[in-house]
């Protein structure tokens, strides 16, 4: 996320991209994945889905500059826009 991008602008873009890629099918699990990319100092957002008996598929949604202050605000706004599970990867060793 560029330093001038607000949490609401980032959430709006992420929600738009979720709806662009979301096809509601029965028996398909959808979730949002947020990955802490410490190498590039950013949070990468993905939409993941899995059909029964198939591998998990994903599409990148957006990348945000790593900021512990902006991430919770963006997550809160995205949660308000969609009712999907949000999973986190790579956050276990942060202090």
C-alpha positions in Angstrom: 0.0 0.0 0.0 1.5 3.3 -0.9 2.0 5.5 2.1 -0.8 7.8 1.0 -3.3 5.0 0.5 -5.9 5.1 3.3 -7.3 2.0 5.0 -10.7 2.7 3.4 -9.3 3.0 -0.1 -7.3 -0.3 0.4 -10.4 -2.1 1.7 -12.5 -0.8 -1.1 -10.0 -2.1 -3.7 -9.7 -5.5 -1.9 -13.5 -5.8 -1.8 -13.9 -4.9 -5.4 -11.3 -7.6 -6.4 -13.0 -10.2 -4.2 -16.3 -9.6 -5.9 -14.7 -9.6 -9.3 -13.3 -13.2 -8.6 -16.1 -14.6 -6.4 -18.4 -17.1 -8.0 -20.9 -18.5 -5.5 -21.0 -22.2 -5.9 -22.4 -24.8 -3.6 -19.8 -26.9 -1.6 -17.0 -24.6 -2.4 -15.0 -23.1 0.5 -13.9 -19.5 0.1 -11.6 -17.6 2.4 -9.3 -14.6 2.5 -5.7 -15.2 3.2 -3.4 -12.5 4.5 0.3 -13.4 4.3 3.0 -11.5 6.2 5.8 -11.0 3.6 8.7 -10.0 5.8 11.2 -10.0 2.9 9.2 -7.3 1.0 7.8 -5.7 4.2 4.2 -6.0 3.0 1.0 -7.9 3.7 -0.2 -9.8 0.6 -4.0 -10.5 0.3 -5.4 -13.5 -1.5 -8.8 -15.0 -2.3 -8.6 -18.8 -1.8 -11.3 -21.4 -2.8 -11.5 -25.1 -2.7 -13.9 -27.5 -4.3 -14.4 -30.9 -2.7 -11.7 -33.3 -4.0 -9.7 -30.5 -5.7 -6.6 -28.5 -4.7 -6.9 -25.1 -3.2 -6.8 -22.3 -5.7 -6.0 -18.7 -5.1 -5.8 -15.3 -6.7 -3.8 -12.3 -5.4 -6.0 -9.3 -4.4 -3.7 -6.6 -3.1 -0.4 -5.9 -1.3 -0.2 -3.4 1.7 2.9 -1.9 3.1 3.6 -3.5 6.4 2.1 -1.4 9.1 0.6 -2.7 12.3 -1.5 0.3 12.6 -3.2 0.1 9.2 -3.7 -3.7 8.9 -6.4 -3.9 11.6 -8.3 -1.1 10.1 -8.3 -2.7 6.6 -9.2 -6.1 8.1 -12.1 -4.5 10.0 -13.5 -2.8 6.8 -13.1 -5.9 4.7 -14.9 -8.0 7.3 -17.8 -5.6 7.2 -18.0 -6.0 3.4 -17.8 -9.8 3.2 -18.6 -12.7 5.5 -15.7 -14.8 4.6 -13.2 -16.4 7.0 -9.9 -14.6 7.1 -6.8 -16.7 7.7 -3.3 -15.4 8.5 0.1 -16.8 7.5 3.5 -15.7 8.7 2.4 -13.7 11.7 3.5 -16.1 14.5 7.0 -14.7 15.1 6.2 -11.0 15.1 6.7 -8.9 18.2 
